[in-house]
Amino acid sequence: MGILADQGVDLPIAPDGPVVRMVDQKALRAAFYAATPAEEAAQQTRQARHAQFKAALAWAEAERLIGIGEINKVPYAWLTKPGEDED
């Protein structure tokens, strides 16, 4: 939520879709890594955090907590309202 508030941008999901607050997945990943403890060697840490980030993103999308999409070749993520279909 903090990264969304601090670094999020308001963009439409589709050319004629609703405008939502979304964040570049690069910034989201950096915040996730900073908040994820790791005790392995540097290379293992990077790989472990990357795997955790991908799994967390996939889980949140599967649970329909977030939407994921690309706008102008930039991957973004945004919060959704569970139980509502996206346009």
HTML snippet that shows the backbone in 3Dmol.js (N, CA, C, O; Angstrom):
<script src="https://3Dmol.org/build/3Dmol-min.js"></script>
<div id="view" style="width:600px;height:400px;position:relative"></div>
<script>
const pdb = `
ATOM      1  N   MET A   1       0.825  -1.191   0.000  1.00  0.00           N
ATOM      2  CA  MET A   1       0.000   0.000   0.000  1.00  0.00           C
ATOM      3  C   MET A   1       0.869   1.255   0.000  1.00  0.00           C
ATOM      4  O   MET A   1       0.551   2.241  -0.665  1.00  0.00           O
ATOM      5  N   GLY A   2       1.958   1.210   0.744  1.00  0.00           N
ATOM      6  CA  GLY A   2       2.827   2.378   0.811  1.00  0.00           C
ATOM      7  C   GLY A   2       3.444   2.723  -0.527  1.00  0.00           C
ATOM      8  O   GLY A   2       3.478   3.889  -0.919  1.00  0.00           O
ATOM      9  N   ILE A   3       3.928   1.719  -1.224  1.00  0.00           N
ATOM     10  CA  ILE A   3       4.555   1.956  -2.532  1.00  0.00           C
ATOM     11  C   ILE A   3       3.524   2.459  -3.525  1.00  0.00           C
ATOM     12  O   ILE A   3       3.841   3.284  -4.382  1.00  0.00           O
ATOM     13  N   LEU A   4       2.297   1.976  -3.423  1.00  0.00           N
ATOM     14  CA  LEU A   4       1.222   2.426  -4.299  1.00  0.00           C
ATOM     15  C   LEU A   4       0.920   3.898  -4.045  1.00  0.00           C
ATOM     16  O   LEU A   4       0.727   4.670  -4.984  1.00  0.00           O
ATOM     17  N   ALA A   5       0.882   4.281  -2.776  1.00  0.00           N
ATOM     18  CA  ALA A   5       0.609   5.679  -2.426  1.00  0.00           C
ATOM     19  C   ALA A   5       1.769   6.589  -2.811  1.00  0.00           C
ATOM     20  O   ALA A   5       1.557   7.680  -3.342  1.00  0.00           O
ATOM     21  N   ASP A   6       3.001   6.138  -2.543  1.00  0.00           N
ATOM     22  CA  ASP A   6       4.175   6.982  -2.785  1.00  0.00           C
ATOM     23  C   ASP A   6       4.578   7.082  -4.255  1.00  0.00           C
ATOM     24  O   ASP A   6       4.927   8.160  -4.735  1.00  0.00           O
ATOM     25  N   GLN A   7       4.529   5.951  -4.969  1.00  0.00           N
ATOM     26  CA  GLN A   7       5.058   5.926  -6.328  1.00  0.00           C
ATOM     27  C   GLN A   7       4.023   5.548  -7.385  1.00  0.00           C
ATOM     28  O   GLN A   7       4.355   5.395  -8.560  1.00  0.00           O
ATOM     29  N   GLY A   8       2.781   5.401  -6.966  1.00  0.00           N
ATOM     30  CA  GLY A   8       1.732   5.024  -7.906  1.00  0.00           C
ATOM     31  C   GLY A   8       1.366   6.151  -8.848  1.00  0.00           C
ATOM     32  O   GLY A   8       1.602   7.325  -8.562  1.00  0.00           O
ATOM     33  N   VAL A   9       0.785   5.774  -9.977  1.00  0.00           N
ATOM     34  CA  VAL A   9       0.295   6.730 -10.967  1.00  0.00           C
ATOM     35  C   VAL A   9      -1.143   6.350 -11.306  1.00  0.00           C
ATOM     36  O   VAL A   9      -1.524   5.184 -11.209  1.00  0.00           O
ATOM     37  N   ASP A  10      -1.921   7.321 -11.695  1.00  0.00           N
ATOM     38  CA  ASP A  10      -3.302   7.080 -12.085  1.00  0.00           C
ATOM     39  C   ASP A  10      -3.354   6.926 -13.605  1.00  0.00           C
ATOM     40  O   ASP A  10      -3.107   7.873 -14.352  1.00  0.00           O
ATOM     41  N   LEU A  11      -3.684   5.706 -14.042  1.00  0.00           N
ATOM     42  CA  LEU A  11      -3.749   5.401 -15.471  1.00  0.00           C
ATOM     43  C   LEU A  11      -4.982   4.556 -15.754  1.00  0.00           C
ATOM     44  O   LEU A  11      -5.481   3.856 -14.872  1.00  0.00           O
ATOM     45  N   PRO A  12      -5.476   4.623 -17.003  1.00  0.00           N
ATOM     46  CA  PRO A  12      -6.602   3.746 -17.355  1.00  0.00           C
ATOM     47  C   PRO A  12      -6.104   2.320 -17.571  1.00  0.00           C
ATOM     48  O   PRO A  12      -5.010   2.109 -18.095  1.00  0.00           O
ATOM     49  N   ILE A  13      -6.915   1.346 -17.163  1.00  0.00           N
ATOM     50  CA  ILE A  13      -6.555  -0.063 -17.352  1.00  0.00           C
ATOM     51  C   ILE A  13      -6.500  -0.402 -18.833  1.00  0.00           C
ATOM     52  O   ILE A  13      -5.622  -1.145 -19.273  1.00  0.00           O
ATOM     53  N   ALA A  14      -7.426   0.133 -19.591  1.00  0.00           N
ATOM     54  CA  ALA A  14      -7.482  -0.055 -21.039  1.00  0.00           C
ATOM     55  C   ALA A  14      -7.722   1.320 -21.659  1.00  0.00           C
ATOM     56  O   ALA A  14      -8.052   2.266 -20.943  1.00  0.00           O
ATOM     57  N   PRO A  15      -7.560   1.446 -22.982  1.00  0.00           N
ATOM     58  CA  PRO A  15      -7.755   2.771 -23.591  1.00  0.00           C
ATOM     59  C   PRO A  15      -9.061   3.459 -23.183  1.00  0.00           C
ATOM     60  O   PRO A  15      -9.078   4.675 -22.994  1.00  0.00           O
ATOM     61  N   ASP A  16     -10.128   2.718 -23.048  1.00  0.00           N
ATOM     62  CA  ASP A  16     -11.395   3.329 -22.635  1.00  0.00           C
ATOM     63  C   ASP A  16     -11.875   2.765 -21.299  1.00  0.00           C
ATOM     64  O   ASP A  16     -13.059   2.838 -20.969  1.00  0.00           O
ATOM     65  N   GLY A  17     -10.935   2.199 -20.536  1.00  0.00           N
ATOM     66  CA  GLY A  17     -11.273   1.582 -19.250  1.00  0.00           C
ATOM     67  C   GLY A  17     -11.192   2.554 -18.101  1.00  0.00           C
ATOM     68  O   GLY A  17     -10.843   3.721 -18.284  1.00  0.00           O
ATOM     69  N   PRO A  18     -11.517   2.072 -16.907  1.00  0.00           N
ATOM     70  CA  PRO A  18     -11.472   2.941 -15.727  1.00  0.00           C
ATOM     71  C   PRO A  18     -10.036   3.312 -15.351  1.00  0.00           C
ATOM     72  O   PRO A  18      -9.101   2.553 -15.605  1.00  0.00           O
ATOM     73  N   VAL A  19      -9.879   4.469 -14.752  1.00  0.00           N
ATOM     74  CA  VAL A  19      -8.579   4.931 -14.265  1.00  0.00           C
ATOM     75  C   VAL A  19      -8.393   4.380 -12.858  1.00  0.00           C
ATOM     76  O   VAL A  19      -9.274   4.507 -12.008  1.00  0.00           O
ATOM     77  N   VAL A  20      -7.238   3.767 -12.622  1.00  0.00           N
ATOM     78  CA  VAL A  20      -6.928   3.219 -11.304  1.00  0.00           C
ATOM     79  C   VAL A  20      -5.526   3.642 -10.897  1.00  0.00           C
ATOM     80  O   VAL A  20      -4.716   4.030 -11.739  1.00  0.00           O
ATOM     81  N   ARG A  21      -5.248   3.567  -9.617  1.00  0.00           N
ATOM     82  CA  ARG A  21      -3.907   3.853  -9.094  1.00  0.00           C
ATOM     83  C   ARG A  21      -3.095   2.586  -9.255  1.00  0.00           C
ATOM     84  O   ARG A  21      -3.471   1.537  -8.732  1.00  0.00           O
ATOM     85  N   MET A  22      -1.984   2.669  -9.974  1.00  0.00           N
ATOM     86  CA  MET A  22      -1.146   1.501 -10.206  1.00  0.00           C
ATOM     87  C   MET A  22       0.314   1.857 -10.004  1.00  0.00           C
ATOM     88  O   MET A  22       0.690   3.029  -9.973  1.00  0.00           O
ATOM     89  N   VAL A  23       1.127   0.821  -9.867  1.00  0.00           N
ATOM     90  CA  VAL A  23       2.553   1.019  -9.617  1.00  0.00           C
ATOM     91  C   VAL A  23       3.353   0.145 -10.570  1.00  0.00           C
ATOM     92  O   VAL A  23       2.975  -0.988 -10.869  1.00  0.00           O
ATOM     93  N   ASP A  24       4.456   0.691 -11.035  1.00  0.00           N
ATOM     94  CA  ASP A  24       5.394  -0.044 -11.881  1.00  0.00           C
ATOM     95  C   ASP A  24       5.888  -1.261 -11.100  1.00  0.00           C
ATOM     96  O   ASP A  24       6.271  -1.141  -9.936  1.00  0.00           O
ATOM     97  N   GLN A  25       5.879  -2.422 -11.736  1.00  0.00           N
ATOM     98  CA  GLN A  25       6.292  -3.631 -11.034  1.00  0.00           C
ATOM     99  C   GLN A  25       7.748  -3.586 -10.590  1.00  0.00           C
ATOM    100  O   GLN A  25       8.115  -4.289  -9.648  1.00  0.00           O
ATOM    101  N   LYS A  26       8.584  -2.787 -11.236  1.00  0.00           N
ATOM    102  CA  LYS A  26       9.978  -2.634 -10.789  1.00  0.00           C
ATOM    103  C   LYS A  26      10.038  -2.031  -9.387  1.00  0.00           C
ATOM    104  O   LYS A  26      10.780  -2.502  -8.525  1.00  0.00           O
ATOM    105  N   ALA A  27       9.248  -0.987  -9.175  1.00  0.00           N
ATOM    106  CA  ALA A  27       9.203  -0.342  -7.865  1.00  0.00           C
ATOM    107  C   ALA A  27       8.580  -1.276  -6.834  1.00  0.00           C
ATOM    108  O   ALA A  27       9.019  -1.328  -5.685  1.00  0.00           O
ATOM    109  N   LEU A  28       7.564  -2.006  -7.250  1.00  0.00           N
ATOM    110  CA  LEU A  28       6.916  -2.964  -6.356  1.00  0.00           C
ATOM    111  C   LEU A  28       7.888  -4.062  -5.942  1.00  0.00           C
ATOM    112  O   LEU A  28       7.936  -4.450  -4.775  1.00  0.00           O
ATOM    113  N   ARG A  29       8.658  -4.559  -6.900  1.00  0.00           N
ATOM    114  CA  ARG A  29       9.645  -5.607  -6.615  1.00  0.00           C
ATOM    115  C   ARG A  29      10.717  -5.090  -5.657  1.00  0.00           C
ATOM    116  O   ARG A  29      11.105  -5.797  -4.727  1.00  0.00           O
ATOM    117  N   ALA A  30      11.196  -3.871  -5.872  1.00  0.00           N
ATOM    118  CA  ALA A  30      12.226  -3.297  -4.994  1.00  0.00           C
ATOM    119  C   ALA A  30      11.719  -3.184  -3.560  1.00  0.00           C
ATOM    120  O   ALA A  30      12.451  -3.477  -2.614  1.00  0.00           O
ATOM    121  N   ALA A  31      10.460  -2.758  -3.399  1.00  0.00           N
ATOM    122  CA  ALA A  31       9.883  -2.647  -2.057  1.00  0.00           C
ATOM    123  C   ALA A  31       9.708  -4.036  -1.432  1.00  0.00           C
ATOM    124  O   ALA A  31       9.937  -4.210  -0.236  1.00  0.00           O
ATOM    125  N   PHE A  32       9.308  -5.009  -2.229  1.00  0.00           N
ATOM    126  CA  PHE A  32       9.147  -6.376  -1.737  1.00  0.00           C
ATOM    127  C   PHE A  32      10.488  -6.932  -1.274  1.00  0.00           C
ATOM    128  O   PHE A  32      10.577  -7.530  -0.202  1.00  0.00           O
ATOM    129  N   TYR A  33      11.530  -6.738  -2.078  1.00  0.00           N
ATOM    130  CA  TYR A  33      12.860  -7.232  -1.718  1.00  0.00           C
ATOM    131  C   TYR A  33      13.340  -6.591  -0.409  1.00  0.00           C
ATOM    132  O   TYR A  33      13.912  -7.265   0.447  1.00  0.00           O
ATOM    133  N   ALA A  34      13.101  -5.294  -0.269  1.00  0.00           N
ATOM    134  CA  ALA A  34      13.552  -4.587   0.928  1.00  0.00           C
ATOM    135  C   ALA A  34      12.847  -5.102   2.187  1.00  0.00           C
ATOM    136  O   ALA A  34      13.403  -5.049   3.284  1.00  0.00           O
ATOM    137  N   ALA A  35      11.632  -5.596   2.021  1.00  0.00           N
ATOM    138  CA  ALA A  35      10.864  -6.070   3.167  1.00  0.00           C
ATOM    139  C   ALA A  35      10.972  -7.576   3.388  1.00  0.00           C
ATOM    140  O   ALA A  35      10.376  -8.112   4.322  1.00  0.00           O
ATOM    141  N   THR A  36      11.737  -8.263   2.525  1.00  0.00           N
ATOM    142  CA  THR A  36      11.842  -9.714   2.608  1.00  0.00           C
ATOM    143  C   THR A  36      13.197 -10.094   3.196  1.00  0.00           C
ATOM    144  O   THR A  36      14.224  -9.886   2.550  1.00  0.00           O
ATOM    145  N   PRO A  37      13.218 -10.644   4.400  1.00  0.00           N
ATOM    146  CA  PRO A  37      14.499 -11.040   4.988  1.00  0.00           C
ATOM    147  C   PRO A  37      15.107 -12.221   4.240  1.00  0.00           C
ATOM    148  O   PRO A  37      14.399 -13.102   3.751  1.00  0.00           O
ATOM    149  N   ALA A  38      16.426 -12.218   4.163  1.00  0.00           N
ATOM    150  CA  ALA A  38      17.130 -13.324   3.517  1.00  0.00           C
ATOM    151  C   ALA A  38      18.477 -13.498   4.210  1.00  0.00           C
ATOM    152  O   ALA A  38      19.141 -12.526   4.570  1.00  0.00           O
ATOM    153  N   GLU A  39      18.859 -14.749   4.386  1.00  0.00           N
ATOM    154  CA  GLU A  39      20.107 -15.016   5.093  1.00  0.00           C
ATOM    155  C   GLU A  39      21.100 -15.812   4.254  1.00  0.00           C
ATOM    156  O   GLU A  39      22.178 -16.157   4.737  1.00  0.00           O
ATOM    157  N   GLU A  40      20.751 -16.106   3.012  1.00  0.00           N
ATOM    158  CA  GLU A  40      21.648 -16.881   2.165  1.00  0.00           C
ATOM    159  C   GLU A  40      22.735 -15.987   1.574  1.00  0.00           C
ATOM    160  O   GLU A  40      22.769 -14.783   1.827  1.00  0.00           O
ATOM    161  N   ALA A  41      23.619 -16.589   0.788  1.00  0.00           N
ATOM    162  CA  ALA A  41      24.648 -15.832   0.071  1.00  0.00           C
ATOM    163  C   ALA A  41      23.961 -14.903  -0.932  1.00  0.00           C
ATOM    164  O   ALA A  41      22.797 -15.121  -1.269  1.00  0.00           O
ATOM    165  N   ALA A  42      24.646 -13.894  -1.403  1.00  0.00           N
ATOM    166  CA  ALA A  42      24.074 -12.850  -2.256  1.00  0.00           C
ATOM    167  C   ALA A  42      23.326 -13.418  -3.464  1.00  0.00           C
ATOM    168  O   ALA A  42      22.193 -13.009  -3.715  1.00  0.00           O
ATOM    169  N   GLN A  43      23.909 -14.330  -4.208  1.00  0.00           N
ATOM    170  CA  GLN A  43      23.259 -14.880  -5.397  1.00  0.00           C
ATOM    171  C   GLN A  43      22.013 -15.673  -5.014  1.00  0.00           C
ATOM    172  O   GLN A  43      20.979 -15.564  -5.672  1.00  0.00           O
ATOM    173  N   GLN A  44      22.110 -16.462  -3.961  1.00  0.00           N
ATOM    174  CA  GLN A  44      20.958 -17.239  -3.502  1.00  0.00           C
ATOM    175  C   GLN A  44      19.861 -16.314  -2.986  1.00  0.00           C
ATOM    176  O   GLN A  44      18.675 -16.581  -3.178  1.00  0.00           O
ATOM    177  N   THR A  45      20.259 -15.233  -2.334  1.00  0.00           N
ATOM    178  CA  THR A  45      19.296 -14.266  -1.822  1.00  0.00           C
ATOM    179  C   THR A  45      18.501 -13.665  -2.967  1.00  0.00           C
ATOM    180  O   THR A  45      17.275 -13.586  -2.895  1.00  0.00           O
ATOM    181  N   ARG A  46      19.186 -13.240  -4.023  1.00  0.00           N
ATOM    182  CA  ARG A  46      18.514 -12.643  -5.177  1.00  0.00           C
ATOM    183  C   ARG A  46      17.535 -13.625  -5.794  1.00  0.00           C
ATOM    184  O   ARG A  46      16.394 -13.274  -6.098  1.00  0.00           O
ATOM    185  N   GLN A  47      17.987 -14.856  -5.977  1.00  0.00           N
ATOM    186  CA  GLN A  47      17.131 -15.879  -6.575  1.00  0.00           C
ATOM    187  C   GLN A  47      15.948 -16.216  -5.672  1.00  0.00           C
ATOM    188  O   GLN A  47      14.827 -16.383  -6.153  1.00  0.00           O
ATOM    189  N   ALA A  48      16.191 -16.316  -4.373  1.00  0.00           N
ATOM    190  CA  ALA A  48      15.119 -16.639  -3.432  1.00  0.00           C
ATOM    191  C   ALA A  48      14.088 -15.520  -3.392  1.00  0.00           C
ATOM    192  O   ALA A  48      12.886 -15.785  -3.412  1.00  0.00           O
ATOM    193  N   ARG A  49      14.543 -14.276  -3.336  1.00  0.00           N
ATOM    194  CA  ARG A  49      13.610 -13.156  -3.303  1.00  0.00           C
ATOM    195  C   ARG A  49      12.819 -13.061  -4.604  1.00  0.00           C
ATOM    196  O   ARG A  49      11.625 -12.763  -4.589  1.00  0.00           O
ATOM    197  N   HIS A  50      13.482 -13.312  -5.722  1.00  0.00           N
ATOM    198  CA  HIS A  50      12.791 -13.269  -7.015  1.00  0.00           C
ATOM    199  C   HIS A  50      11.690 -14.331  -7.058  1.00  0.00           C
ATOM    200  O   HIS A  50      10.574 -14.059  -7.502  1.00  0.00           O
ATOM    201  N   ALA A  51      12.008 -15.526  -6.600  1.00  0.00           N
ATOM    202  CA  ALA A  51      11.017 -16.611  -6.579  1.00  0.00           C
ATOM    203  C   ALA A  51       9.857 -16.255  -5.644  1.00  0.00           C
ATOM    204  O   ALA A  51       8.696 -16.494  -5.976  1.00  0.00           O
ATOM    205  N   GLN A  52      10.167 -15.688  -4.484  1.00  0.00           N
ATOM    206  CA  GLN A  52       9.115 -15.286  -3.534  1.00  0.00           C
ATOM    207  C   GLN A  52       8.234 -14.191  -4.127  1.00  0.00           C
ATOM    208  O   GLN A  52       7.013 -14.220  -3.973  1.00  0.00           O
ATOM    209  N   PHE A  53       8.854 -13.227  -4.803  1.00  0.00           N
ATOM    210  CA  PHE A  53       8.098 -12.136  -5.411  1.00  0.00           C
ATOM    211  C   PHE A  53       7.157 -12.670  -6.483  1.00  0.00           C
ATOM    212  O   PHE A  53       5.979 -12.314  -6.512  1.00  0.00           O
ATOM    213  N   LYS A  54       7.672 -13.520  -7.360  1.00  0.00           N
ATOM    214  CA  LYS A  54       6.839 -14.092  -8.422  1.00  0.00           C
ATOM    215  C   LYS A  54       5.682 -14.897  -7.837  1.00  0.00           C
ATOM    216  O   LYS A  54       4.555 -14.814  -8.326  1.00  0.00           O
ATOM    217  N   ALA A  55       5.956 -15.668  -6.799  1.00  0.00           N
ATOM    218  CA  ALA A  55       4.915 -16.478  -6.168  1.00  0.00           C
ATOM    219  C   ALA A  55       3.860 -15.584  -5.504  1.00  0.00           C
ATOM    220  O   ALA A  55       2.664 -15.853  -5.613  1.00  0.00           O
ATOM    221  N   ALA A  56       4.295 -14.531  -4.824  1.00  0.00           N
ATOM    222  CA  ALA A  56       3.359 -13.622  -4.157  1.00  0.00           C
ATOM    223  C   ALA A  56       2.488 -12.894  -5.183  1.00  0.00           C
ATOM    224  O   ALA A  56       1.286 -12.730  -4.978  1.00  0.00           O
ATOM    225  N   LEU A  57       3.095 -12.463  -6.278  1.00  0.00           N
ATOM    226  CA  LEU A  57       2.364 -11.779  -7.335  1.00  0.00           C
ATOM    227  C   LEU A  57       1.338 -12.721  -7.965  1.00  0.00           C
ATOM    228  O   LEU A  57       0.186 -12.342  -8.177  1.00  0.00           O
ATOM    229  N   ALA A  58       1.762 -13.944  -8.262  1.00  0.00           N
ATOM    230  CA  ALA A  58       0.860 -14.934  -8.865  1.00  0.00           C
ATOM    231  C   ALA A  58      -0.297 -15.259  -7.924  1.00  0.00           C
ATOM    232  O   ALA A  58      -1.443 -15.369  -8.362  1.00  0.00           O
ATOM    233  N   TRP A  59       0.000 -15.413  -6.630  1.00  0.00           N
ATOM    234  CA  TRP A  59      -1.048 -15.713  -5.651  1.00  0.00           C
ATOM    235  C   TRP A  59      -2.054 -14.574  -5.573  1.00  0.00           C
ATOM    236  O   TRP A  59      -3.263 -14.802  -5.613  1.00  0.00           O
ATOM    237  N   ALA A  60      -1.552 -13.341  -5.460  1.00  0.00           N
ATOM    238  CA  ALA A  60      -2.435 -12.184  -5.338  1.00  0.00           C
ATOM    239  C   ALA A  60      -3.301 -12.018  -6.586  1.00  0.00           C
ATOM    240  O   ALA A  60      -4.471 -11.647  -6.490  1.00  0.00           O
ATOM    241  N   GLU A  61      -2.728 -12.291  -7.747  1.00  0.00           N
ATOM    242  CA  GLU A  61      -3.515 -12.202  -8.973  1.00  0.00           C
ATOM    243  C   GLU A  61      -4.554 -13.323  -9.031  1.00  0.00           C
ATOM    244  O   GLU A  61      -5.697 -13.084  -9.423  1.00  0.00           O
ATOM    245  N   ALA A  62      -4.176 -14.532  -8.649  1.00  0.00           N
ATOM    246  CA  ALA A  62      -5.110 -15.662  -8.646  1.00  0.00           C
ATOM    247  C   ALA A  62      -6.263 -15.424  -7.676  1.00  0.00           C
ATOM    248  O   ALA A  62      -7.394 -15.833  -7.940  1.00  0.00           O
ATOM    249  N   GLU A  63      -5.978 -14.766  -6.558  1.00  0.00           N
ATOM    250  CA  GLU A  63      -7.014 -14.450  -5.571  1.00  0.00           C
ATOM    251  C   GLU A  63      -7.811 -13.201  -5.965  1.00  0.00           C
ATOM    252  O   GLU A  63      -8.734 -12.794  -5.259  1.00  0.00           O
ATOM    253  N   ARG A  64      -7.445 -12.608  -7.085  1.00  0.00           N
ATOM    254  CA  ARG A  64      -8.105 -11.416  -7.625  1.00  0.00           C
ATOM    255  C   ARG A  64      -7.981 -10.221  -6.691  1.00  0.00           C
ATOM    256  O   ARG A  64      -8.882  -9.388  -6.597  1.00  0.00           O
ATOM    257  N   LEU A  65      -6.839 -10.153  -6.000  1.00  0.00           N
ATOM    258  CA  LEU A  65      -6.550  -9.016  -5.126  1.00  0.00           C
ATOM    259  C   LEU A  65      -5.858  -7.900  -5.896  1.00  0.00           C
ATOM    260  O   LEU A  65      -5.960  -6.725  -5.544  1.00  0.00           O
ATOM    261  N   ILE A  66      -5.149  -8.290  -6.955  1.00  0.00           N
ATOM    262  CA  ILE A  66      -4.451  -7.316  -7.801  1.00  0.00           C
ATOM    263  C   ILE A  66      -4.739  -7.616  -9.263  1.00  0.00           C
ATOM    264  O   ILE A  66      -5.101  -8.731  -9.641  1.00  0.00           O
ATOM    265  N   GLY A  67      -4.568  -6.589 -10.060  1.00  0.00           N
ATOM    266  CA  GLY A  67      -4.581  -6.739 -11.502  1.00  0.00           C
ATOM    267  C   GLY A  67      -3.168  -6.515 -11.991  1.00  0.00           C
ATOM    268  O   GLY A  67      -2.403  -5.766 -11.383  1.00  0.00           O
ATOM    269  N   ILE A  68      -2.825  -7.155 -13.076  1.00  0.00           N
ATOM    270  CA  ILE A  68      -1.494  -7.002 -13.661  1.00  0.00           C
ATOM    271  C   ILE A  68      -1.673  -6.736 -15.143  1.00  0.00           C
ATOM    272  O   ILE A  68      -2.467  -7.394 -15.814  1.00  0.00           O
ATOM    273  N   GLY A  69      -0.933  -5.771 -15.642  1.00  0.00           N
ATOM    274  CA  GLY A  69      -1.022  -5.455 -17.056  1.00  0.00           C
ATOM    275  C   GLY A  69       0.154  -4.629 -17.502  1.00  0.00           C
ATOM    276  O   GLY A  69       0.969  -4.186 -16.693  1.00  0.00           O
ATOM    277  N   GLU A  70       0.232  -4.427 -18.797  1.00  0.00           N
ATOM    278  CA  GLU A  70       1.326  -3.660 -19.380  1.00  0.00           C
ATOM    279  C   GLU A  70       0.749  -2.459 -20.107  1.00  0.00           C
ATOM    280  O   GLU A  70      -0.183  -2.590 -20.902  1.00  0.00           O
ATOM    281  N   ILE A  71       1.307  -1.291 -19.831  1.00  0.00           N
ATOM    282  CA  ILE A  71       0.898  -0.060 -20.486  1.00  0.00           C
ATOM    283  C   ILE A  71       2.157   0.601 -21.031  1.00  0.00           C
ATOM    284  O   ILE A  71       3.092   0.893 -20.285  1.00  0.00           O
ATOM    285  N   ASN A  72       2.170   0.831 -22.328  1.00  0.00           N
ATOM    286  CA  ASN A  72       3.348   1.407 -22.993  1.00  0.00           C
ATOM    287  C   ASN A  72       4.616   0.616 -22.670  1.00  0.00           C
ATOM    288  O   ASN A  72       5.670   1.194 -22.404  1.00  0.00           O
ATOM    289  N   LYS A  73       4.499  -0.698 -22.696  1.00  0.00           N
ATOM    290  CA  LYS A  73       5.610  -1.630 -22.467  1.00  0.00           C
ATOM    291  C   LYS A  73       6.152  -1.605 -21.036  1.00  0.00           C
ATOM    292  O   LYS A  73       7.257  -2.089 -20.792  1.00  0.00           O
ATOM    293  N   VAL A  74       5.398  -1.055 -20.098  1.00  0.00           N
ATOM    294  CA  VAL A  74       5.787  -1.033 -18.685  1.00  0.00           C
ATOM    295  C   VAL A  74       4.805  -1.922 -17.925  1.00  0.00           C
ATOM    296  O   VAL A  74       3.598  -1.687 -17.980  1.00  0.00           O
ATOM    297  N   PRO A  75       5.305  -2.949 -17.210  1.00  0.00           N
ATOM    298  CA  PRO A  75       4.403  -3.798 -16.441  1.00  0.00           C
ATOM    299  C   PRO A  75       3.961  -3.099 -15.146  1.00  0.00           C
ATOM    300  O   PRO A  75       4.785  -2.591 -14.385  1.00  0.00           O
ATOM    301  N   TYR A  76       2.656  -3.087 -14.920  1.00  0.00           N
ATOM    302  CA  TYR A  76       2.074  -2.444 -13.738  1.00  0.00           C
ATOM    303  C   TYR A  76       1.255  -3.447 -12.936  1.00  0.00           C
ATOM    304  O   TYR A  76       0.845  -4.491 -13.443  1.00  0.00           O
ATOM    305  N   ALA A  77       1.029  -3.104 -11.671  1.00  0.00           N
ATOM    306  CA  ALA A  77       0.121  -3.852 -10.806  1.00  0.00           C
ATOM    307  C   ALA A  77      -0.761  -2.832 -10.101  1.00  0.00           C
ATOM    308  O   ALA A  77      -0.327  -1.720  -9.801  1.00  0.00           O
ATOM    309  N   TRP A  78      -2.020  -3.228  -9.836  1.00  0.00           N
ATOM    310  CA  TRP A  78      -2.952  -2.363  -9.141  1.00  0.00           C
ATOM    311  C   TRP A  78      -3.872  -3.207  -8.280  1.00  0.00           C
ATOM    312  O   TRP A  78      -4.073  -4.394  -8.537  1.00  0.00           O
ATOM    313  N   LEU A  79      -4.421  -2.585  -7.268  1.00  0.00           N
ATOM    314  CA  LEU A  79      -5.359  -3.268  -6.383  1.00  0.00           C
ATOM    315  C   LEU A  79      -6.702  -3.405  -7.086  1.00  0.00           C
ATOM    316  O   LEU A  79      -7.104  -2.528  -7.851  1.00  0.00           O
ATOM    317  N   THR A  80      -7.385  -4.499  -6.823  1.00  0.00           N
ATOM    318  CA  THR A  80      -8.723  -4.702  -7.351  1.00  0.00           C
ATOM    319  C   THR A  80      -9.684  -4.847  -6.183  1.00  0.00           C
ATOM    320  O   THR A  80      -9.268  -4.923  -5.027  1.00  0.00           O
ATOM    321  N   LYS A  81     -10.928  -4.882  -6.486  1.00  0.00           N
ATOM    322  CA  LYS A  81     -11.944  -5.128  -5.462  1.00  0.00           C
ATOM    323  C   LYS A  81     -12.376  -6.585  -5.606  1.00  0.00           C
ATOM    324  O   LYS A  81     -13.030  -6.938  -6.587  1.00  0.00           O
ATOM    325  N   PRO A  82     -12.020  -7.433  -4.646  1.00  0.00           N
ATOM    326  CA  PRO A  82     -12.406  -8.835  -4.750  1.00  0.00           C
ATOM    327  C   PRO A  82     -13.905  -8.982  -4.979  1.00  0.00           C
ATOM    328  O   PRO A  82     -14.725  -8.317  -4.347  1.00  0.00           O
ATOM    329  N   GLY A  83     -14.228  -9.872  -5.900  1.00  0.00           N
ATOM    330  CA  GLY A  83     -15.630 -10.114  -6.205  1.00  0.00           C
ATOM    331  C   GLY A  83     -16.148  -9.304  -7.372  1.00  0.00           C
ATOM    332  O   GLY A  83     -17.244  -9.568  -7.866  1.00  0.00           O
ATOM    333  N   GLU A  84     -15.382  -8.319  -7.827  1.00  0.00           N
ATOM    334  CA  GLU A  84     -15.790  -7.524  -8.981  1.00  0.00           C
ATOM    335  C   GLU A  84     -14.945  -7.923 -10.169  1.00  0.00           C
ATOM    336  O   GLU A  84     -13.737  -8.118 -10.038  1.00  0.00           O
ATOM    337  N   ASP A  85     -15.571  -8.047 -11.334  1.00  0.00           N
ATOM    338  CA  ASP A  85     -14.839  -8.350 -12.564  1.00  0.00           C
ATOM    339  C   ASP A  85     -14.194  -7.080 -13.086  1.00  0.00           C
ATOM    340  O   ASP A  85     -14.757  -5.990 -12.990  1.00  0.00           O
ATOM    341  N   GLU A  86     -12.982  -7.247 -13.650  1.00  0.00           N
ATOM    342  CA  GLU A  86     -12.305  -6.111 -14.273  1.00  0.00           C
ATOM    343  C   GLU A  86     -12.805  -5.972 -15.688  1.00  0.00           C
ATOM    344  O   GLU A  86     -13.181  -6.959 -16.320  1.00  0.00           O
ATOM    345  N   ASP A  87     -12.813  -4.738 -16.196  1.00  0.00           N
ATOM    346  CA  ASP A  87     -13.210  -4.497 -17.590  1.00  0.00           C
ATOM    347  C   ASP A  87     -12.029  -4.653 -18.501  1.00  0.00           C
ATOM    348  O   ASP A  87     -12.159  -4.490 -19.714  1.00  0.00           O
TER     349      ASP A  87
END
`;
const viewer = $3Dmol.createViewer("view");
viewer.addModel(pdb, "pdb");
viewer.setStyle({}, {cartoon: {color: "spectrum"}});
viewer.zoomTo();
viewer.render();
</script>
